[in-house]
Amino acid sequence: MDGMRVAITGIRGLIGRALATSLRADGHEIVGISRSPDPLGAPGGDETAEKTVAWDVAAGAIEASALEGLDAIVHLAGESIGGRWTDRRKTAIMSSRVESTRLLAGVIRQLDAKPSVFVCGSAIGFYGDRGEEELTERSLPGDGFLAEVCMRWERAAVPIPDAGVRLVRIRTGLVVGPGAEAIERMAKITRLGVGGPLGTGRQWWSWISLDDEVRAICHLIDSNASGAFNLTAPNPVRQRDFQQALSAALRRPSFMPAPKFALRAALGEMGQGLLLDSTRVLPDALTDDGFEFMHPQLDGALAEAL
């Protein structure tokens, strides 16, 4: 990857910022795509991007000319899935992903100088609650709100290969790294001495270190591969073991269980989908493409994150 121009949506998010920083450090030019781009160098601005481009997904508007001549587009933007999933919230989560992908797909088809690759974000929510089943990229989609979001999100990118652009769909697991909101919240609770199993604690959590997430995206930009890729470490763990590893890293106890009924009452559908569903995902396509993990084990990833 020599001297590329890469556009990133969601550049202010955890993964987007880390990816932009890494690519820029390697000598690549970054174009940020944002709803309200600040001037470069301004407080809150995108210091990791040489240029920012405004878009309005609801209005279907974007400065298409600014995307001419790019080498790659990495689409990571989407409304946060944290918080209670009211009907309004669920609509925002769905539309922010589906409509933004449709907008980019339409623009790409009209470009004279198209990117060589489009990396479309997705998530392991694609597989739904699957118990003990080992899930690979060949597994069928599951049921539930998150599965529906991911299916429609990925489907919106289907026209892109027809424009001669390689399409990569990344299904990301729980990201473990500095600044990861979920890890910071779990660490805060654990430091108070009230960490413990969520529900039975037997549900599988599939995770990936932030370093490996960024490295995997860079690998796929540089690869000739296309299709779906699970961005998860090769060693998923049960939730209770995840919590025990976190407690050990923080040297705090881990014995305060949170019953299912309490989580459902407090968090509703979001608590079920993000905390109680069991999704045992393996990164077969990624490892088959030659990717090697820096953090294949959770302990190392948590040490780096904390």
Beta strands, then each sheet from edge to edge (+ up, - down):
strand 1: 5-9
strand 2: 29-34
strand 3: 51-56
strand 4: 61-62
strand 5: 72-75
strand 6: 117-123
strand 7: 134-135
strand 8: 166-172
strand 9: 174-176
strand 10: 204-205
strand 11: 207-209
strand 12: 227-231
strand 13: 237-238
strand 14: 280-281
sheet 1: 4+ 3- 2- 1- 5- 6- 8- 12-
sheet 2: 7+ 14+
sheet 3: 9+ 11+
sheet 4: 10+ 13-
end
